[in-house]
Amino acid sequence: MRTNSELNRNRKNYRVSFWVLPIAFFIIGYLIFYFALTPIIGPVKSIYSLAFSNVNAVTTDGFQGKDLFSGKTGVYDGVLKASEIHFPYVGDKWGTLTIESIGIKDMPLIYGDNTENLLQGACMSERSRLPGYGSGTLVAAHNYNYFHELQNIEEGVDVEVETYYGSYKYKVYRTEIIDVYQSKSYWDEVYGDKETLVLYTCYPNNALRSTPYRFFVFCEFISGPKIDEYN
């Protein structure tokens, strides 16, 4: 025969089980659901941004670096001394990008292409050179906001880059879809000894998962001041 203390203990254990087991099952179910959906959460957020935001919005809200750019300088040619140019730090806004044919106007250009900077505008790779240094300038942006229209660009259109030290003009001469895990065919333009602007974004725009493909736009130098890095 059970004693009163045993009965009370059983009732208490039952009450604990009544609350603990459902909570435990809920937590386990939530974790299973979360890990099952993790691979598609990112793309879904991108689709939401694409559908409900202004994809070409130009904003520097939350801008962390210095704003070196204060408008057109009026410098369109000639030679500038590198010693007289303040080199940007990661996070600094160093200019704007305009491609009128696809609706891009005064898009912020940020130095450094990390995750935070890519939320602020088009970002230049630190492994490339600034315009005027006689090599390639590599610029990236997300395809669901700043570079959403990049894949509609056509060869022969003008691309304008305003920097804090001068104005540059380029012309698109080639576009290419590249598997960046399999090919480095863009390296010649980026790391060569020819003044070039290279823009790229993920491809395609409507992908529901991450892909290795990037849409590249190669632009030849038309005009702008050159930089003498030895003075």
PyMOL CGO cylinders between C-alpha atoms (Angstrom):
from pymol import cmd
from pymol.cgo import CYLINDER

trace = [
    CYLINDER, 0.00, 0.00, 0.00, 1.39, 3.41, -0.98, 0.3, 1, 1, 1, 1, 1, 1,
    CYLINDER, 1.39, 3.41, -0.98, 1.98, 5.97, 1.68, 0.3, 1, 1, 1, 1, 1, 1,
    CYLINDER, 1.98, 5.97, 1.68, 0.77, 9.55, 1.42, 0.3, 1, 1, 1, 1, 1, 1,
    CYLINDER, 0.77, 9.55, 1.42, 4.33, 10.79, 0.80, 0.3, 1, 1, 1, 1, 1, 1,
    CYLINDER, 4.33, 10.79, 0.80, 4.71, 8.38, -2.15, 0.3, 1, 1, 1, 1, 1, 1,
    CYLINDER, 4.71, 8.38, -2.15, 1.40, 9.52, -3.63, 0.3, 1, 1, 1, 1, 1, 1,
    CYLINDER, 1.40, 9.52, -3.63, 2.37, 13.18, -3.27, 0.3, 1, 1, 1, 1, 1, 1,
    CYLINDER, 2.37, 13.18, -3.27, 5.74, 12.48, -4.87, 0.3, 1, 1, 1, 1, 1, 1,
    CYLINDER, 5.74, 12.48, -4.87, 4.06, 10.72, -7.82, 0.3, 1, 1, 1, 1, 1, 1,
    CYLINDER, 4.06, 10.72, -7.82, 1.64, 13.60, -8.28, 0.3, 1, 1, 1, 1, 1, 1,
    CYLINDER, 1.64, 13.60, -8.28, 4.53, 16.08, -8.26, 0.3, 1, 1, 1, 1, 1, 1,
    CYLINDER, 4.53, 16.08, -8.26, 6.48, 14.01, -10.81, 0.3, 1, 1, 1, 1, 1, 1,
    CYLINDER, 6.48, 14.01, -10.81, 3.38, 13.86, -13.01, 0.3, 1, 1, 1, 1, 1, 1,
    CYLINDER, 3.38, 13.86, -13.01, 2.95, 17.63, -12.86, 0.3, 1, 1, 1, 1, 1, 1,
    CYLINDER, 2.95, 17.63, -12.86, 6.62, 18.15, -13.78, 0.3, 1, 1, 1, 1, 1, 1,
    CYLINDER, 6.62, 18.15, -13.78, 6.36, 15.70, -16.69, 0.3, 1, 1, 1, 1, 1, 1,
    CYLINDER, 6.36, 15.70, -16.69, 3.14, 17.41, -17.83, 0.3, 1, 1, 1, 1, 1, 1,
    CYLINDER, 3.14, 17.41, -17.83, 5.08, 20.67, -18.39, 0.3, 1, 1, 1, 1, 1, 1,
    CYLINDER, 5.08, 20.67, -18.39, 8.61, 19.52, -19.15, 0.3, 1, 1, 1, 1, 1, 1,
    CYLINDER, 8.61, 19.52, -19.15, 7.92, 16.93, -21.85, 0.3, 1, 1, 1, 1, 1, 1,
    CYLINDER, 7.92, 16.93, -21.85, 5.87, 19.24, -24.14, 0.3, 1, 1, 1, 1, 1, 1,
    CYLINDER, 5.87, 19.24, -24.14, 8.50, 21.98, -23.78, 0.3, 1, 1, 1, 1, 1, 1,
    CYLINDER, 8.50, 21.98, -23.78, 11.28, 19.51, -24.60, 0.3, 1, 1, 1, 1, 1, 1,
    CYLINDER, 11.28, 19.51, -24.60, 9.41, 18.24, -27.67, 0.3, 1, 1, 1, 1, 1, 1,
    CYLINDER, 9.41, 18.24, -27.67, 8.75, 21.83, -28.78, 0.3, 1, 1, 1, 1, 1, 1,
    CYLINDER, 8.75, 21.83, -28.78, 12.46, 22.76, -28.52, 0.3, 1, 1, 1, 1, 1, 1,
    CYLINDER, 12.46, 22.76, -28.52, 13.55, 19.60, -30.38, 0.3, 1, 1, 1, 1, 1, 1,
    CYLINDER, 13.55, 19.60, -30.38, 10.94, 20.21, -33.09, 0.3, 1, 1, 1, 1, 1, 1,
    CYLINDER, 10.94, 20.21, -33.09, 12.01, 23.83, -33.45, 0.3, 1, 1, 1, 1, 1, 1,
    CYLINDER, 12.01, 23.83, -33.45, 15.68, 22.86, -33.84, 0.3, 1, 1, 1, 1, 1, 1,
    CYLINDER, 15.68, 22.86, -33.84, 14.83, 20.26, -36.49, 0.3, 1, 1, 1, 1, 1, 1,
    CYLINDER, 14.83, 20.26, -36.49, 12.68, 22.80, -38.33, 0.3, 1, 1, 1, 1, 1, 1,
    CYLINDER, 12.68, 22.80, -38.33, 15.38, 25.49, -38.10, 0.3, 1, 1, 1, 1, 1, 1,
    CYLINDER, 15.38, 25.49, -38.10, 18.23, 23.33, -39.40, 0.3, 1, 1, 1, 1, 1, 1,
    CYLINDER, 18.23, 23.33, -39.40, 16.03, 21.98, -42.19, 0.3, 1, 1, 1, 1, 1, 1,
    CYLINDER, 16.03, 21.98, -42.19, 15.23, 25.50, -43.41, 0.3, 1, 1, 1, 1, 1, 1,
    CYLINDER, 15.23, 25.50, -43.41, 18.65, 27.11, -42.86, 0.3, 1, 1, 1, 1, 1, 1,
    CYLINDER, 18.65, 27.11, -42.86, 19.84, 26.45, -46.47, 0.3, 1, 1, 1, 1, 1, 1,
    CYLINDER, 19.84, 26.45, -46.47, 16.92, 28.44, -47.92, 0.3, 1, 1, 1, 1, 1, 1,
    CYLINDER, 16.92, 28.44, -47.92, 16.57, 31.23, -45.35, 0.3, 1, 1, 1, 1, 1, 1,
    CYLINDER, 16.57, 31.23, -45.35, 19.16, 33.43, -47.10, 0.3, 1, 1, 1, 1, 1, 1,
    CYLINDER, 19.16, 33.43, -47.10, 17.64, 33.17, -50.59, 0.3, 1, 1, 1, 1, 1, 1,
    CYLINDER, 17.64, 33.17, -50.59, 14.13, 33.76, -49.19, 0.3, 1, 1, 1, 1, 1, 1,
    CYLINDER, 14.13, 33.76, -49.19, 15.33, 36.96, -47.51, 0.3, 1, 1, 1, 1, 1, 1,
    CYLINDER, 15.33, 36.96, -47.51, 16.92, 38.03, -50.79, 0.3, 1, 1, 1, 1, 1, 1,
    CYLINDER, 16.92, 38.03, -50.79, 13.66, 37.42, -52.65, 0.3, 1, 1, 1, 1, 1, 1,
    CYLINDER, 13.66, 37.42, -52.65, 11.76, 39.41, -50.02, 0.3, 1, 1, 1, 1, 1, 1,
    CYLINDER, 11.76, 39.41, -50.02, 14.19, 42.31, -50.40, 0.3, 1, 1, 1, 1, 1, 1,
    CYLINDER, 14.19, 42.31, -50.40, 13.89, 42.12, -54.18, 0.3, 1, 1, 1, 1, 1, 1,
    CYLINDER, 13.89, 42.12, -54.18, 10.09, 42.15, -54.07, 0.3, 1, 1, 1, 1, 1, 1,
    CYLINDER, 10.09, 42.15, -54.07, 9.45, 44.73, -51.38, 0.3, 1, 1, 1, 1, 1, 1,
    CYLINDER, 9.45, 44.73, -51.38, 12.39, 47.15, -51.46, 0.3, 1, 1, 1, 1, 1, 1,
    CYLINDER, 12.39, 47.15, -51.46, 13.73, 49.77, -53.83, 0.3, 1, 1, 1, 1, 1, 1,
    CYLINDER, 13.73, 49.77, -53.83, 16.43, 47.61, -55.45, 0.3, 1, 1, 1, 1, 1, 1,
    CYLINDER, 16.43, 47.61, -55.45, 18.47, 50.59, -56.65, 0.3, 1, 1, 1, 1, 1, 1,
    CYLINDER, 18.47, 50.59, -56.65, 18.15, 52.63, -53.47, 0.3, 1, 1, 1, 1, 1, 1,
    CYLINDER, 18.15, 52.63, -53.47, 21.28, 54.64, -52.80, 0.3, 1, 1, 1, 1, 1, 1,
    CYLINDER, 21.28, 54.64, -52.80, 21.80, 55.13, -49.10, 0.3, 1, 1, 1, 1, 1, 1,
    CYLINDER, 21.80, 55.13, -49.10, 24.62, 55.27, -46.61, 0.3, 1, 1, 1, 1, 1, 1,
    CYLINDER, 24.62, 55.27, -46.61, 22.49, 54.83, -43.48, 0.3, 1, 1, 1, 1, 1, 1,
    CYLINDER, 22.49, 54.83, -43.48, 24.67, 53.20, -40.84, 0.3, 1, 1, 1, 1, 1, 1,
    CYLINDER, 24.67, 53.20, -40.84, 27.79, 54.19, -42.80, 0.3, 1, 1, 1, 1, 1, 1,
    CYLINDER, 27.79, 54.19, -42.80, 30.81, 53.29, -40.66, 0.3, 1, 1, 1, 1, 1, 1,
    CYLINDER, 30.81, 53.29, -40.66, 33.84, 54.67, -42.52, 0.3, 1, 1, 1, 1, 1, 1,
    CYLINDER, 33.84, 54.67, -42.52, 34.86, 58.16, -43.55, 0.3, 1, 1, 1, 1, 1, 1,
    CYLINDER, 34.86, 58.16, -43.55, 33.15, 59.89, -46.46, 0.3, 1, 1, 1, 1, 1, 1,
    CYLINDER, 33.15, 59.89, -46.46, 36.10, 61.01, -48.56, 0.3, 1, 1, 1, 1, 1, 1,
    CYLINDER, 36.10, 61.01, -48.56, 33.85, 61.99, -51.45, 0.3, 1, 1, 1, 1, 1, 1,
    CYLINDER, 33.85, 61.99, -51.45, 32.38, 65.49, -51.48, 0.3, 1, 1, 1, 1, 1, 1,
    CYLINDER, 32.38, 65.49, -51.48, 31.29, 65.79, -55.12, 0.3, 1, 1, 1, 1, 1, 1,
    CYLINDER, 31.29, 65.79, -55.12, 32.92, 66.25, -58.50, 0.3, 1, 1, 1, 1, 1, 1,
    CYLINDER, 32.92, 66.25, -58.50, 36.45, 67.58, -58.34, 0.3, 1, 1, 1, 1, 1, 1,
    CYLINDER, 36.45, 67.58, -58.34, 36.63, 68.98, -61.87, 0.3, 1, 1, 1, 1, 1, 1,
    CYLINDER, 36.63, 68.98, -61.87, 39.78, 66.90, -62.48, 0.3, 1, 1, 1, 1, 1, 1,
    CYLINDER, 39.78, 66.90, -62.48, 39.24, 64.96, -65.72, 0.3, 1, 1, 1, 1, 1, 1,
    CYLINDER, 39.24, 64.96, -65.72, 42.82, 64.34, -66.90, 0.3, 1, 1, 1, 1, 1, 1,
    CYLINDER, 42.82, 64.34, -66.90, 46.48, 65.05, -66.17, 0.3, 1, 1, 1, 1, 1, 1,
    CYLINDER, 46.48, 65.05, -66.17, 48.77, 63.41, -63.63, 0.3, 1, 1, 1, 1, 1, 1,
    CYLINDER, 48.77, 63.41, -63.63, 48.29, 63.38, -59.86, 0.3, 1, 1, 1, 1, 1, 1,
    CYLINDER, 48.29, 63.38, -59.86, 50.93, 62.65, -57.23, 0.3, 1, 1, 1, 1, 1, 1,
    CYLINDER, 50.93, 62.65, -57.23, 50.15, 59.62, -55.08, 0.3, 1, 1, 1, 1, 1, 1,
    CYLINDER, 50.15, 59.62, -55.08, 51.76, 61.37, -52.11, 0.3, 1, 1, 1, 1, 1, 1,
    CYLINDER, 51.76, 61.37, -52.11, 49.06, 64.02, -52.26, 0.3, 1, 1, 1, 1, 1, 1,
    CYLINDER, 49.06, 64.02, -52.26, 46.17, 61.53, -52.21, 0.3, 1, 1, 1, 1, 1, 1,
    CYLINDER, 46.17, 61.53, -52.21, 44.86, 60.21, -48.90, 0.3, 1, 1, 1, 1, 1, 1,
    CYLINDER, 44.86, 60.21, -48.90, 44.49, 56.46, -49.45, 0.3, 1, 1, 1, 1, 1, 1,
    CYLINDER, 44.49, 56.46, -49.45, 41.13, 55.10, -48.16, 0.3, 1, 1, 1, 1, 1, 1,
    CYLINDER, 41.13, 55.10, -48.16, 40.74, 52.70, -45.27, 0.3, 1, 1, 1, 1, 1, 1,
    CYLINDER, 40.74, 52.70, -45.27, 38.33, 49.75, -45.28, 0.3, 1, 1, 1, 1, 1, 1,
    CYLINDER, 38.33, 49.75, -45.28, 34.81, 51.12, -44.94, 0.3, 1, 1, 1, 1, 1, 1,
    CYLINDER, 34.81, 51.12, -44.94, 35.56, 54.55, -46.42, 0.3, 1, 1, 1, 1, 1, 1,
    CYLINDER, 35.56, 54.55, -46.42, 33.36, 55.91, -49.19, 0.3, 1, 1, 1, 1, 1, 1,
    CYLINDER, 33.36, 55.91, -49.19, 35.75, 56.90, -51.96, 0.3, 1, 1, 1, 1, 1, 1,
    CYLINDER, 35.75, 56.90, -51.96, 33.39, 57.79, -54.81, 0.3, 1, 1, 1, 1, 1, 1,
    CYLINDER, 33.39, 57.79, -54.81, 30.22, 57.06, -56.76, 0.3, 1, 1, 1, 1, 1, 1,
    CYLINDER, 30.22, 57.06, -56.76, 29.28, 54.88, -59.73, 0.3, 1, 1, 1, 1, 1, 1,
    CYLINDER, 29.28, 54.88, -59.73, 26.88, 55.91, -62.50, 0.3, 1, 1, 1, 1, 1, 1,
    CYLINDER, 26.88, 55.91, -62.50, 25.59, 53.73, -65.35, 0.3, 1, 1, 1, 1, 1, 1,
    CYLINDER, 25.59, 53.73, -65.35, 22.66, 55.65, -66.78, 0.3, 1, 1, 1, 1, 1, 1,
    CYLINDER, 22.66, 55.65, -66.78, 21.67, 52.95, -69.26, 0.3, 1, 1, 1, 1, 1, 1,
    CYLINDER, 21.67, 52.95, -69.26, 20.58, 50.61, -66.44, 0.3, 1, 1, 1, 1, 1, 1,
    CYLINDER, 20.58, 50.61, -66.44, 19.36, 53.22, -63.97, 0.3, 1, 1, 1, 1, 1, 1,
    CYLINDER, 19.36, 53.22, -63.97, 22.37, 53.37, -61.65, 0.3, 1, 1, 1, 1, 1, 1,
    CYLINDER, 22.37, 53.37, -61.65, 23.00, 56.94, -60.48, 0.3, 1, 1, 1, 1, 1, 1,
    CYLINDER, 23.00, 56.94, -60.48, 25.58, 58.08, -57.91, 0.3, 1, 1, 1, 1, 1, 1,
    CYLINDER, 25.58, 58.08, -57.91, 25.81, 54.67, -56.26, 0.3, 1, 1, 1, 1, 1, 1,
    CYLINDER, 25.81, 54.67, -56.26, 28.19, 54.76, -53.26, 0.3, 1, 1, 1, 1, 1, 1,
    CYLINDER, 28.19, 54.76, -53.26, 31.59, 53.15, -53.80, 0.3, 1, 1, 1, 1, 1, 1,
    CYLINDER, 31.59, 53.15, -53.80, 33.04, 51.69, -50.60, 0.3, 1, 1, 1, 1, 1, 1,
    CYLINDER, 33.04, 51.69, -50.60, 36.61, 50.52, -50.06, 0.3, 1, 1, 1, 1, 1, 1,
    CYLINDER, 36.61, 50.52, -50.06, 36.70, 46.86, -48.98, 0.3, 1, 1, 1, 1, 1, 1,
    CYLINDER, 36.70, 46.86, -48.98, 34.19, 44.18, -49.95, 0.3, 1, 1, 1, 1, 1, 1,
    CYLINDER, 34.19, 44.18, -49.95, 33.29, 42.63, -46.59, 0.3, 1, 1, 1, 1, 1, 1,
    CYLINDER, 33.29, 42.63, -46.59, 29.75, 41.70, -45.55, 0.3, 1, 1, 1, 1, 1, 1,
    CYLINDER, 29.75, 41.70, -45.55, 29.00, 44.96, -43.75, 0.3, 1, 1, 1, 1, 1, 1,
    CYLINDER, 29.00, 44.96, -43.75, 30.25, 47.18, -46.58, 0.3, 1, 1, 1, 1, 1, 1,
    CYLINDER, 30.25, 47.18, -46.58, 28.22, 45.28, -49.19, 0.3, 1, 1, 1, 1, 1, 1,
    CYLINDER, 28.22, 45.28, -49.19, 25.08, 46.52, -47.42, 0.3, 1, 1, 1, 1, 1, 1,
    CYLINDER, 25.08, 46.52, -47.42, 26.15, 50.13, -48.02, 0.3, 1, 1, 1, 1, 1, 1,
    CYLINDER, 26.15, 50.13, -48.02, 26.87, 50.15, -51.76, 0.3, 1, 1, 1, 1, 1, 1,
    CYLINDER, 26.87, 50.15, -51.76, 29.17, 48.76, -54.44, 0.3, 1, 1, 1, 1, 1, 1,
    CYLINDER, 29.17, 48.76, -54.44, 32.45, 47.65, -52.91, 0.3, 1, 1, 1, 1, 1, 1,
    CYLINDER, 32.45, 47.65, -52.91, 35.98, 47.64, -54.27, 0.3, 1, 1, 1, 1, 1, 1,
    CYLINDER, 35.98, 47.64, -54.27, 38.23, 44.68, -53.56, 0.3, 1, 1, 1, 1, 1, 1,
    CYLINDER, 38.23, 44.68, -53.56, 41.31, 45.54, -51.52, 0.3, 1, 1, 1, 1, 1, 1,
    CYLINDER, 41.31, 45.54, -51.52, 43.24, 43.21, -53.83, 0.3, 1, 1, 1, 1, 1, 1,
    CYLINDER, 43.24, 43.21, -53.83, 42.72, 45.56, -56.77, 0.3, 1, 1, 1, 1, 1, 1,
    CYLINDER, 42.72, 45.56, -56.77, 43.84, 49.13, -57.52, 0.3, 1, 1, 1, 1, 1, 1,
    CYLINDER, 43.84, 49.13, -57.52, 42.05, 52.45, -57.37, 0.3, 1, 1, 1, 1, 1, 1,
    CYLINDER, 42.05, 52.45, -57.37, 41.27, 54.18, -60.69, 0.3, 1, 1, 1, 1, 1, 1,
    CYLINDER, 41.27, 54.18, -60.69, 44.28, 55.97, -62.14, 0.3, 1, 1, 1, 1, 1, 1,
    CYLINDER, 44.28, 55.97, -62.14, 46.94, 53.50, -60.98, 0.3, 1, 1, 1, 1, 1, 1,
    CYLINDER, 46.94, 53.50, -60.98, 47.14, 51.77, -64.37, 0.3, 1, 1, 1, 1, 1, 1,
    CYLINDER, 47.14, 51.77, -64.37, 45.69, 48.40, -63.41, 0.3, 1, 1, 1, 1, 1, 1,
    CYLINDER, 45.69, 48.40, -63.41, 42.32, 46.81, -62.65, 0.3, 1, 1, 1, 1, 1, 1,
    CYLINDER, 42.32, 46.81, -62.65, 39.66, 48.12, -60.26, 0.3, 1, 1, 1, 1, 1, 1,
    CYLINDER, 39.66, 48.12, -60.26, 37.42, 45.24, -59.10, 0.3, 1, 1, 1, 1, 1, 1,
    CYLINDER, 37.42, 45.24, -59.10, 33.98, 46.25, -57.77, 0.3, 1, 1, 1, 1, 1, 1,
    CYLINDER, 33.98, 46.25, -57.77, 31.20, 43.97, -56.47, 0.3, 1, 1, 1, 1, 1, 1,
    CYLINDER, 31.20, 43.97, -56.47, 27.65, 44.41, -55.18, 0.3, 1, 1, 1, 1, 1, 1,
    CYLINDER, 27.65, 44.41, -55.18, 24.70, 42.19, -54.33, 0.3, 1, 1, 1, 1, 1, 1,
    CYLINDER, 24.70, 42.19, -54.33, 22.36, 41.26, -57.17, 0.3, 1, 1, 1, 1, 1, 1,
    CYLINDER, 22.36, 41.26, -57.17, 19.22, 41.80, -55.06, 0.3, 1, 1, 1, 1, 1, 1,
    CYLINDER, 19.22, 41.80, -55.06, 19.87, 45.49, -54.47, 0.3, 1, 1, 1, 1, 1, 1,
    CYLINDER, 19.87, 45.49, -54.47, 22.66, 47.66, -55.86, 0.3, 1, 1, 1, 1, 1, 1,
    CYLINDER, 22.66, 47.66, -55.86, 23.63, 45.52, -58.87, 0.3, 1, 1, 1, 1, 1, 1,
    CYLINDER, 23.63, 45.52, -58.87, 20.20, 44.04, -59.56, 0.3, 1, 1, 1, 1, 1, 1,
    CYLINDER, 20.20, 44.04, -59.56, 20.14, 45.58, -63.05, 0.3, 1, 1, 1, 1, 1, 1,
    CYLINDER, 20.14, 45.58, -63.05, 23.78, 44.88, -63.90, 0.3, 1, 1, 1, 1, 1, 1,
    CYLINDER, 23.78, 44.88, -63.90, 22.90, 41.77, -65.94, 0.3, 1, 1, 1, 1, 1, 1,
    CYLINDER, 22.90, 41.77, -65.94, 20.92, 43.98, -68.33, 0.3, 1, 1, 1, 1, 1, 1,
    CYLINDER, 20.92, 43.98, -68.33, 23.96, 46.03, -69.33, 0.3, 1, 1, 1, 1, 1, 1,
    CYLINDER, 23.96, 46.03, -69.33, 25.06, 46.08, -72.97, 0.3, 1, 1, 1, 1, 1, 1,
    CYLINDER, 25.06, 46.08, -72.97, 28.47, 46.38, -74.57, 0.3, 1, 1, 1, 1, 1, 1,
    CYLINDER, 28.47, 46.38, -74.57, 29.43, 49.89, -75.61, 0.3, 1, 1, 1, 1, 1, 1,
    CYLINDER, 29.43, 49.89, -75.61, 27.64, 51.77, -72.80, 0.3, 1, 1, 1, 1, 1, 1,
    CYLINDER, 27.64, 51.77, -72.80, 29.43, 54.37, -70.69, 0.3, 1, 1, 1, 1, 1, 1,
    CYLINDER, 29.43, 54.37, -70.69, 30.34, 53.84, -67.04, 0.3, 1, 1, 1, 1, 1, 1,
    CYLINDER, 30.34, 53.84, -67.04, 31.28, 56.85, -64.91, 0.3, 1, 1, 1, 1, 1, 1,
    CYLINDER, 31.28, 56.85, -64.91, 33.27, 56.72, -61.70, 0.3, 1, 1, 1, 1, 1, 1,
    CYLINDER, 33.27, 56.72, -61.70, 33.61, 59.85, -59.60, 0.3, 1, 1, 1, 1, 1, 1,
    CYLINDER, 33.61, 59.85, -59.60, 36.36, 59.66, -56.98, 0.3, 1, 1, 1, 1, 1, 1,
    CYLINDER, 36.36, 59.66, -56.98, 37.49, 62.08, -54.30, 0.3, 1, 1, 1, 1, 1, 1,
    CYLINDER, 37.49, 62.08, -54.30, 40.49, 62.98, -56.47, 0.3, 1, 1, 1, 1, 1, 1,
    CYLINDER, 40.49, 62.98, -56.47, 39.16, 62.89, -60.05, 0.3, 1, 1, 1, 1, 1, 1,
    CYLINDER, 39.16, 62.89, -60.05, 36.53, 61.85, -62.61, 0.3, 1, 1, 1, 1, 1, 1,
    CYLINDER, 36.53, 61.85, -62.61, 36.85, 58.68, -64.70, 0.3, 1, 1, 1, 1, 1, 1,
    CYLINDER, 36.85, 58.68, -64.70, 34.96, 57.38, -67.69, 0.3, 1, 1, 1, 1, 1, 1,
    CYLINDER, 34.96, 57.38, -67.69, 34.95, 53.79, -68.99, 0.3, 1, 1, 1, 1, 1, 1,
    CYLINDER, 34.95, 53.79, -68.99, 33.18, 51.87, -71.74, 0.3, 1, 1, 1, 1, 1, 1,
    CYLINDER, 33.18, 51.87, -71.74, 31.87, 48.30, -71.51, 0.3, 1, 1, 1, 1, 1, 1,
    CYLINDER, 31.87, 48.30, -71.51, 33.70, 46.02, -73.96, 0.3, 1, 1, 1, 1, 1, 1,
    CYLINDER, 33.70, 46.02, -73.96, 32.75, 42.55, -72.69, 0.3, 1, 1, 1, 1, 1, 1,
    CYLINDER, 32.75, 42.55, -72.69, 30.41, 40.68, -70.35, 0.3, 1, 1, 1, 1, 1, 1,
    CYLINDER, 30.41, 40.68, -70.35, 30.85, 37.09, -69.22, 0.3, 1, 1, 1, 1, 1, 1,
    CYLINDER, 30.85, 37.09, -69.22, 29.31, 34.56, -66.84, 0.3, 1, 1, 1, 1, 1, 1,
    CYLINDER, 29.31, 34.56, -66.84, 32.12, 32.89, -64.91, 0.3, 1, 1, 1, 1, 1, 1,
    CYLINDER, 32.12, 32.89, -64.91, 32.23, 29.99, -62.47, 0.3, 1, 1, 1, 1, 1, 1,
    CYLINDER, 32.23, 29.99, -62.47, 34.63, 31.55, -59.99, 0.3, 1, 1, 1, 1, 1, 1,
    CYLINDER, 34.63, 31.55, -59.99, 35.42, 28.15, -58.43, 0.3, 1, 1, 1, 1, 1, 1,
    CYLINDER, 35.42, 28.15, -58.43, 36.56, 26.77, -61.77, 0.3, 1, 1, 1, 1, 1, 1,
    CYLINDER, 36.56, 26.77, -61.77, 38.01, 29.73, -63.66, 0.3, 1, 1, 1, 1, 1, 1,
    CYLINDER, 38.01, 29.73, -63.66, 40.18, 32.77, -62.96, 0.3, 1, 1, 1, 1, 1, 1,
    CYLINDER, 40.18, 32.77, -62.96, 39.83, 34.14, -66.46, 0.3, 1, 1, 1, 1, 1, 1,
    CYLINDER, 39.83, 34.14, -66.46, 39.13, 37.62, -65.11, 0.3, 1, 1, 1, 1, 1, 1,
    CYLINDER, 39.13, 37.62, -65.11, 42.52, 37.86, -63.41, 0.3, 1, 1, 1, 1, 1, 1,
    CYLINDER, 42.52, 37.86, -63.41, 44.24, 39.22, -66.52, 0.3, 1, 1, 1, 1, 1, 1,
    CYLINDER, 44.24, 39.22, -66.52, 42.02, 42.29, -66.50, 0.3, 1, 1, 1, 1, 1, 1,
    CYLINDER, 42.02, 42.29, -66.50, 42.11, 42.80, -62.75, 0.3, 1, 1, 1, 1, 1, 1,
    CYLINDER, 42.11, 42.80, -62.75, 45.82, 42.25, -62.16, 0.3, 1, 1, 1, 1, 1, 1,
    CYLINDER, 45.82, 42.25, -62.16, 47.25, 43.29, -65.51, 0.3, 1, 1, 1, 1, 1, 1,
    CYLINDER, 47.25, 43.29, -65.51, 49.08, 46.48, -66.47, 0.3, 1, 1, 1, 1, 1, 1,
    CYLINDER, 49.08, 46.48, -66.47, 46.11, 48.04, -68.27, 0.3, 1, 1, 1, 1, 1, 1,
    CYLINDER, 46.11, 48.04, -68.27, 43.66, 50.52, -66.72, 0.3, 1, 1, 1, 1, 1, 1,
    CYLINDER, 43.66, 50.52, -66.72, 40.41, 48.55, -66.43, 0.3, 1, 1, 1, 1, 1, 1,
    CYLINDER, 40.41, 48.55, -66.43, 37.18, 48.61, -64.41, 0.3, 1, 1, 1, 1, 1, 1,
    CYLINDER, 37.18, 48.61, -64.41, 35.64, 45.21, -63.63, 0.3, 1, 1, 1, 1, 1, 1,
    CYLINDER, 35.64, 45.21, -63.63, 32.16, 44.95, -62.10, 0.3, 1, 1, 1, 1, 1, 1,
    CYLINDER, 32.16, 44.95, -62.10, 30.53, 41.74, -60.96, 0.3, 1, 1, 1, 1, 1, 1,
    CYLINDER, 30.53, 41.74, -60.96, 27.60, 40.25, -59.05, 0.3, 1, 1, 1, 1, 1, 1,
    CYLINDER, 27.60, 40.25, -59.05, 26.08, 36.83, -58.35, 0.3, 1, 1, 1, 1, 1, 1,
    CYLINDER, 26.08, 36.83, -58.35, 24.32, 35.08, -61.23, 0.3, 1, 1, 1, 1, 1, 1,
    CYLINDER, 24.32, 35.08, -61.23, 21.45, 34.61, -61.88, 0.3, 1, 1, 1, 1, 1, 1,
    CYLINDER, 21.45, 34.61, -61.88, 19.28, 37.15, -60.08, 0.3, 1, 1, 1, 1, 1, 1,
    CYLINDER, 19.28, 37.15, -60.08, 16.47, 34.69, -59.36, 0.3, 1, 1, 1, 1, 1, 1,
    CYLINDER, 16.47, 34.69, -59.36, 18.60, 31.87, -57.93, 0.3, 1, 1, 1, 1, 1, 1,
    CYLINDER, 18.60, 31.87, -57.93, 16.99, 30.18, -54.90, 0.3, 1, 1, 1, 1, 1, 1,
    CYLINDER, 16.99, 30.18, -54.90, 20.35, 29.03, -53.58, 0.3, 1, 1, 1, 1, 1, 1,
    CYLINDER, 20.35, 29.03, -53.58, 23.93, 30.21, -53.62, 0.3, 1, 1, 1, 1, 1, 1,
    CYLINDER, 23.93, 30.21, -53.62, 25.76, 29.51, -56.88, 0.3, 1, 1, 1, 1, 1, 1,
    CYLINDER, 25.76, 29.51, -56.88, 29.40, 29.69, -58.00, 0.3, 1, 1, 1, 1, 1, 1,
    CYLINDER, 29.40, 29.69, -58.00, 28.45, 31.81, -61.00, 0.3, 1, 1, 1, 1, 1, 1,
    CYLINDER, 28.45, 31.81, -61.00, 29.18, 35.53, -61.27, 0.3, 1, 1, 1, 1, 1, 1,
    CYLINDER, 29.18, 35.53, -61.27, 28.17, 38.01, -63.95, 0.3, 1, 1, 1, 1, 1, 1,
    CYLINDER, 28.17, 38.01, -63.95, 31.24, 40.06, -64.94, 0.3, 1, 1, 1, 1, 1, 1,
    CYLINDER, 31.24, 40.06, -64.94, 31.32, 43.38, -66.79, 0.3, 1, 1, 1, 1, 1, 1,
    CYLINDER, 31.32, 43.38, -66.79, 34.68, 44.47, -68.24, 0.3, 1, 1, 1, 1, 1, 1,
    CYLINDER, 34.68, 44.47, -68.24, 35.16, 48.18, -68.97, 0.3, 1, 1, 1, 1, 1, 1,
    CYLINDER, 35.16, 48.18, -68.97, 38.02, 49.87, -70.81, 0.3, 1, 1, 1, 1, 1, 1,
    CYLINDER, 38.02, 49.87, -70.81, 39.52, 53.18, -69.72, 0.3, 1, 1, 1, 1, 1, 1,
    CYLINDER, 39.52, 53.18, -69.72, 38.39, 56.24, -71.70, 0.3, 1, 1, 1, 1, 1, 1,
    CYLINDER, 38.39, 56.24, -71.70, 39.48, 59.23, -69.64, 0.3, 1, 1, 1, 1, 1, 1,
    CYLINDER, 39.48, 59.23, -69.64, 40.58, 60.37, -66.20, 0.3, 1, 1, 1, 1, 1, 1,
    CYLINDER, 40.58, 60.37, -66.20, 43.68, 61.55, -64.33, 0.3, 1, 1, 1, 1, 1, 1,
    CYLINDER, 43.68, 61.55, -64.33, 46.58, 59.14, -63.99, 0.3, 1, 1, 1, 1, 1, 1,
    CYLINDER, 46.58, 59.14, -63.99, 48.37, 58.69, -60.68, 0.3, 1, 1, 1, 1, 1, 1,
    CYLINDER, 48.37, 58.69, -60.68, 52.14, 58.79, -60.35, 0.3, 1, 1, 1, 1, 1, 1,
    CYLINDER, 52.14, 58.79, -60.35, 52.68, 56.42, -57.43, 0.3, 1, 1, 1, 1, 1, 1,
    CYLINDER, 52.68, 56.42, -57.43, 56.40, 57.23, -57.24, 0.3, 1, 1, 1, 1, 1, 1,
    CYLINDER, 56.40, 57.23, -57.24, 55.80, 60.88, -56.31, 0.3, 1, 1, 1, 1, 1, 1,
]
cmd.load_cgo(trace, "trace")
